[in-house]
Amino acid sequence: MFELMIMTEEMKKKLDPDAYSCAIDKSANIIVWKSPTRRSDCDEDFYSRFYIAKNYIKIAYFRLIHNRTSPNNSEFIVPGDAVIYNWSIISFEKYDTCTYKYSELLEILKEGLTTYGQGVWINESHPDFTVTFDF
């Protein structure tokens, strides 16, 4: 079962020095996190880079995009509003260190994103969130 946490300095050294928060399944030693994306790294669409690690070894990388809406479809979302994050996959890369099937990685990603939402900072503004997927 995944839980959301702020990455420790030790985790950052092993995985990603720029990452801030992650979803971690301590019993399976699986970590899902978003690496910061700079506008200069992007094509036309703004995307998020998510990684999956097992035993602190990166095993997969996903480029994802998401829509953020409110359950009542209001035009503006303000802090405290309930939100829905709908994620879609742009691309995927499985590293040589990965022994999981694609379908298994998708399940790990879904479970991690369901806990992650939009990360610690944004979840503080929008603690009532739902995550959906187009995959």
C-alpha positions as CSV (number, residue, x, y, z in Angstrom):
1,M,0.0,0.0,0.0
2,F,1.4,3.4,-1.0
3,E,1.8,6.4,1.2
4,L,2.8,9.9,0.3
5,M,5.9,11.4,1.8
6,I,8.6,14.0,1.4
7,M,11.7,12.4,0.1
8,T,14.6,12.2,2.5
9,E,18.1,13.5,1.5
10,E,19.2,9.9,1.4
11,M,16.4,9.0,-1.1
12,K,17.3,12.1,-3.2
13,K,20.9,11.0,-3.4
14,K,20.0,7.5,-4.5
15,L,17.1,8.5,-6.9
16,D,16.7,12.1,-7.9
17,P,18.3,15.1,-6.3
18,D,15.6,17.4,-7.6
19,A,12.6,15.4,-6.5
20,Y,10.5,16.6,-3.5
21,S,7.8,14.0,-2.7
22,C,7.0,10.4,-3.6
23,A,4.5,7.6,-3.1
24,I,6.2,4.7,-1.5
25,D,5.1,1.1,-0.8
26,K,7.4,0.2,2.0
27,S,6.5,-3.5,2.1
28,A,7.4,-4.0,-1.6
29,N,10.1,-1.3,-1.6
30,I,8.7,0.4,-4.6
31,I,8.8,4.2,-5.0
32,V,6.9,6.3,-7.6
33,W,7.9,10.0,-7.9
34,K,7.7,13.0,-10.2
35,S,10.9,14.6,-11.3
36,P,10.6,18.4,-11.8
37,T,10.0,19.4,-15.4
38,R,11.3,22.7,-16.7
39,R,9.5,24.4,-19.5
40,S,12.7,24.2,-21.6
41,D,12.5,20.4,-21.3
42,C,9.1,20.3,-22.9
43,D,7.7,20.0,-26.3
44,E,4.5,21.8,-27.0
45,D,2.6,20.1,-24.3
46,F,3.6,20.4,-20.7
47,Y,4.2,16.9,-19.3
48,S,5.3,15.3,-16.1
49,R,8.1,12.8,-15.7
50,F,7.3,10.0,-13.4
51,Y,9.7,7.2,-12.4
52,I,9.3,3.9,-10.7
53,A,12.1,2.4,-8.6
54,K,12.4,-1.0,-6.9
55,N,14.9,-1.4,-4.2
56,Y,16.2,2.1,-5.1
57,I,17.0,1.1,-8.7
58,K,15.1,2.9,-11.4
59,I,13.1,0.4,-13.4
60,A,10.7,2.5,-15.5
61,Y,10.0,6.1,-16.8
62,F,6.7,7.6,-17.9
63,R,5.9,10.9,-19.5
64,L,2.4,11.8,-18.5
65,I,0.0,14.7,-18.9
66,H,-3.0,15.5,-16.8
67,N,-6.2,17.5,-16.7
68,R,-7.3,19.1,-13.5
69,T,-11.1,19.6,-13.1
70,S,-13.6,20.1,-10.3
71,P,-16.4,17.6,-9.8
72,N,-18.9,20.4,-10.5
73,N,-17.0,21.5,-13.6
74,S,-16.5,25.0,-12.3
75,E,-14.3,27.2,-14.5
76,F,-12.0,28.1,-11.6
77,I,-10.4,25.9,-9.0
78,V,-9.4,27.5,-5.8
79,P,-7.6,26.1,-2.7
80,G,-9.9,23.9,-0.8
81,D,-11.9,22.8,-3.8
82,A,-12.3,19.1,-4.6
83,V,-10.3,18.3,-7.7
84,I,-10.0,15.4,-10.2
85,Y,-6.7,14.6,-11.8
86,N,-7.0,12.6,-15.0
87,W,-3.7,11.2,-16.2
88,S,-2.7,10.1,-19.7
89,I,0.5,8.4,-20.9
90,I,2.6,10.2,-23.6
91,S,5.4,7.7,-23.6
92,F,7.0,5.0,-21.6
93,E,10.5,3.5,-21.2
94,K,11.3,0.2,-19.3
95,Y,14.9,0.0,-18.1
96,D,17.0,-3.2,-18.5
97,T,16.8,-3.6,-14.7
98,C,13.1,-4.1,-14.9
99,T,11.6,-7.6,-14.5
100,Y,7.9,-6.4,-14.4
101,K,5.5,-6.7,-17.3
102,Y,4.1,-3.5,-18.8
103,S,0.6,-4.3,-17.3
104,E,2.2,-4.7,-13.9
105,L,4.0,-1.4,-14.2
106,L,0.7,0.3,-15.1
107,E,-0.9,-1.1,-12.0
108,I,2.1,0.2,-9.9
109,L,1.9,3.6,-11.6
110,K,-1.9,3.8,-11.0
111,E,-1.6,2.9,-7.3
112,G,1.3,5.3,-6.9
113,L,-0.5,8.2,-8.6
114,T,-3.8,7.5,-6.7
115,T,-1.8,8.2,-3.5
116,Y,0.5,10.9,-5.0
117,G,-2.3,13.1,-6.4
118,Q,-0.3,16.2,-7.3
119,G,2.3,15.9,-4.6
120,V,2.6,17.2,-1.0
121,W,2.5,20.9,-1.7
122,I,-0.5,20.9,-4.0
123,N,-2.4,18.3,-2.0
124,E,-2.2,20.7,0.9
125,S,-4.3,23.1,-1.1
126,H,-6.6,20.4,-2.5
127,P,-6.7,17.6,0.1
128,D,-10.0,16.3,-1.4
129,F,-8.8,14.8,-4.7
130,T,-9.7,12.0,-7.0
131,V,-7.4,10.4,-9.6
132,T,-8.6,8.9,-12.9
133,F,-6.7,7.4,-15.8
134,D,-6.9,7.2,-19.6
135,F,-4.9,4.0,-19.6
